[in-house]
Amino acid sequence: MSYIIAEGLTKQYGSGDAAVRAAADISFQIEEGEFIGIMGESGSGKSTLLGMMGAMNAPTSGRFIVDDIDIYSLGQEQRADFRREFLGFIFQSFHLVSYLTVIENTMLPLAVVKAGRKQKREMAQDALRQVGLLEKAHRLPNEISGGEKERVAIARSVVNEPPVLLADEPTGNLDTKTSREIMELLKRLNQKGMTIVMVTHSPDCAGYAQRIMRLSDGKLVGDNSNIRSLDQWQRKERKKESLPDQNQAVAAGSLLDG
């Protein structure tokens, strides 16, 4: 059974002639450890879908299941527990608290976790270490760059080690070089086993995903393996396979020279 299952997810606002369907009968399955990119024009339903996947926006109809848990059959408190234990969120706007230091911002999701302050600080330090910002743990948000703020946001989203990471335009406010650094970081998190679902307008960022889901007018109109990602993987595998032959050729050349 797939790790994440969406069955006929529909979100409608209003009723009668004024009704607007932001999402219409969306169904898909995601395996544990996948990296999914969601693309589509503005107003296509990407953020609506991500909100439903984040247990924050109940569908009008349909089911959403994660690890055999039917999310919208849970009560509000249980859904809050689910979000805390299963999900990490990265937003286009960093949403850092200006008067808290980097490490204090990173510790925010741990406020409701049953653990001592020392353990929480160690968890935050580990998350900052993963994103390369441990040395700036005691700076305020206005003392770090935009790329570093996004890395703090990522550290905050993974500090409680959630199995699923939802990212809404994580590089939307960043330049090309910094965007690439953030995507490489997300790639490493995925390689460690984290399931990532990312909304993006950027073809370059989408190239890091293993699979692309395309939305249009609230409907899922495409769901395909990412050819660019597969090509990159295949090239790496072919390069690995060719290394023994190259090494043998070098060794043979050395013998001939001798």
C-alpha positions in Angstrom: 0.0 0.0 0.0 1.3 3.5 -0.9 2.5 5.8 1.9 0.3 8.7 0.8 -3.1 8.3 -1.0 -5.4 11.0 -2.3 -8.8 9.8 -3.4 -11.0 12.3 -5.3 -9.9 15.3 -3.4 -12.3 18.2 -4.2 -12.4 21.7 -2.6 -15.4 23.9 -3.5 -16.0 27.5 -2.2 -19.5 28.9 -2.3 -22.6 27.2 -3.7 -25.0 27.3 -6.6 -24.0 29.5 -9.6 -21.4 31.2 -7.5 -19.6 28.0 -6.6 -15.9 27.8 -7.4 -14.0 24.5 -7.5 -10.4 25.2 -6.5 -9.6 21.4 -6.7 -11.6 18.9 -8.6 -11.5 15.1 -8.1 -7.7 14.8 -7.6 -6.4 11.3 -7.0 -2.8 10.1 -6.7 -0.5 7.9 -4.7 3.0 8.7 -3.3 5.5 6.2 -2.1 7.7 6.7 0.9 10.9 8.6 0.1 9.7 10.1 -3.2 10.5 13.7 -4.2 7.4 15.1 -5.9 7.2 18.4 -7.8 3.8 20.1 -8.3 3.6 22.6 -11.1 0.9 24.7 -12.8 -0.1 28.2 -13.6 -1.2 30.7 -11.0 -4.7 29.7 -9.8 -4.4 26.1 -10.9 -5.0 24.8 -7.4 -1.4 24.0 -6.3 -1.7 25.8 -2.9 -5.2 24.5 -2.3 -3.9 20.9 -2.8 -0.9 21.5 -0.6 -3.2 22.9 2.1 -5.3 19.7 2.0 -2.1 17.6 2.1 -1.0 19.6 5.1 -4.1 18.8 7.1 -5.0 22.5 7.2 -7.7 22.8 4.6 -10.4 20.1 4.7 -11.7 18.9 1.3 -15.3 19.3 0.4 -15.2 15.7 -0.6 -12.7 12.9 -1.0 -10.2 11.2 1.3 -6.5 11.8 2.2 -4.6 9.0 3.8 -1.0 9.0 5.2 0.6 5.9 6.6 -2.9 4.3 6.8 -4.3 7.3 8.7 -7.5 8.8 7.2 -6.5 12.4 8.0 -9.9 14.2 7.7 -11.7 11.5 9.7 -9.6 12.8 12.7 -10.8 15.5 15.1 -9.1 18.9 15.1 -6.8 18.1 18.0 -5.8 14.8 16.4 -5.1 16.5 13.1 -2.9 19.0 15.0 -1.0 16.1 16.5 -0.6 14.6 13.0 0.8 17.8 11.6 3.3 18.0 14.5 4.5 14.4 14.2 4.3 13.8 10.5 4.8 17.1 8.6 7.3 19.8 8.1 6.4 23.0 6.3 8.5 25.4 4.2 6.8 28.5 2.9 7.9 31.1 0.3 8.0 33.8 3.0 10.4 32.7 5.7 8.0 33.5 8.6 10.8 33.9 11.0 10.1 35.8 14.3 12.2 38.9 14.1 13.1 39.2 17.8 14.1 35.5 18.2 17.6 34.2 17.3 18.2 31.6 14.6 18.3 28.8 17.1 15.2 30.1 19.0 13.3 30.2 15.7 14.4 26.7 14.9 13.1 25.5 18.3 9.6 26.9 17.8 8.0 23.6 16.6 9.4 21.9 19.7 7.4 24.0 22.1 4.7 21.3 22.4 7.2 18.4 22.3 7.6 16.6 25.6 11.4 17.0 26.1 13.7 19.0 28.3 15.1 22.3 27.1 18.6 20.9 26.8 17.3 18.1 24.5 15.3 20.6 22.4 18.4 22.8 22.0 20.4 19.8 20.9 17.8 18.9 18.4 17.8 22.5 17.1 21.6 22.5 16.9 21.5 19.3 14.9 19.0 20.8 12.5 21.1 23.9 12.0 24.2 21.7 11.5 22.3 20.0 8.6 21.7 23.3 6.9 25.2 24.7 7.6 24.1 27.4 10.0 25.2 26.2 13.4 27.8 29.0 13.7 25.1 31.6 13.2 22.7 30.1 15.8 22.7 33.2 18.0 22.1 35.9 15.3 18.8 37.6 14.7 17.0 37.2 11.3 18.0 40.8 10.2 21.7 39.7 10.7 21.6 37.0 8.0 21.0 36.8 4.3 17.8 35.8 2.4 19.3 32.4 1.6 20.3 31.9 5.2 16.8 32.8 6.3 15.4 30.1 4.0 17.9 27.6 5.5 16.6 28.5 9.0 13.1 27.9 7.7 14.2 24.5 6.5 16.0 23.7 9.8 12.8 24.7 11.6 10.7 22.4 9.4 12.9 19.3 10.0 13.9 19.9 13.6 11.3 17.3 14.8 12.4 14.9 12.1 9.1 14.6 10.2 8.8 11.9 7.6 7.0 14.3 5.1 8.2 17.7 4.1 5.7 20.1 2.2 7.4 23.0 0.5 5.5 25.9 -1.1 7.8 27.8 -3.6 10.8 27.4 -1.3 13.1 29.3 -3.6 10.5 31.9 -4.8 12.3 34.9 -3.1 15.9 33.8 -3.8 18.4 34.4 -6.6 19.6 31.6 -8.9 22.7 30.6 -7.0 21.0 30.5 -3.6 18.0 28.6 -5.1 20.4 26.0 -6.3 22.0 25.7 -2.8 18.5 25.3 -1.2 17.5 22.6 -3.8 20.7 20.7 -3.1 19.9 20.8 0.6 16.3 19.4 -0.1 17.9 16.8 -2.3 20.1 15.6 0.5 17.2 15.5 2.9 15.3 13.3 0.4 18.3 11.0 -0.1 18.2 10.4 3.7 14.6 9.1 3.3 12.4 12.1 3.7 9.3 12.3 1.5 9.2 15.7 -0.1 6.2 17.4 -1.9 7.2 20.7 -3.5 5.1 23.4 -5.3 7.2 25.3 -7.7 7.0 27.5 -10.9 10.7 27.0 -11.6 11.6 24.3 -14.2 15.2 24.3 -12.7 13.8 23.5 -9.2 11.4 20.9 -10.7 14.4 19.2 -12.2 15.3 17.9 -8.7 12.0 16.1 -8.3 11.7 12.4 -9.3 8.1 13.0 -10.5 6.1 15.9 -11.7 2.3 16.4 -11.0 0.7 19.1 -13.2 -2.4 21.0 -12.2 -4.7 23.1 -14.4 -8.0 24.7 -13.4 -8.1 22.6 -10.2 -7.6 19.3 -12.0 -4.6 16.9 -12.1 -3.8 16.9 -15.8 -0.4 15.2 -15.7 1.5 12.8 -13.4 4.8 11.6 -14.9 8.3 10.6 -13.9 10.7 13.5 -14.3 12.7 12.7 -17.4 15.4 15.2 -16.6 15.8 13.7 -13.1 15.9 10.2 -14.6 18.5 11.3 -17.2 20.7 12.8 -14.5 20.5 9.6 -12.5 21.2 7.4 -15.5 24.2 9.4 -16.4 25.6 9.1 -12.9 25.0 5.3 -13.0 26.7 5.0 -16.4 29.7 7.0 -15.1 30.0 4.7 -12.1 29.9 1.6 -14.3 32.6 3.1 -16.5 35.0 3.8 -13.6 36.3 0.2 -13.3 37.1 0.1 -17.0 38.9 3.5 -16.8 40.9 2.3 -13.8 41.8 -0.9 -15.6 42.9 1.1 -18.6 45.1 3.3 -16.4 46.6 0.3 -14.8 47.3 -1.4 -18.1 48.9 1.8 -19.4 51.2 1.9 -16.3 52.3 -1.6 -16.9 53.1 -0.9 -20.6 55.1 2.2 -19.6 57.0 0.2 -17.1 
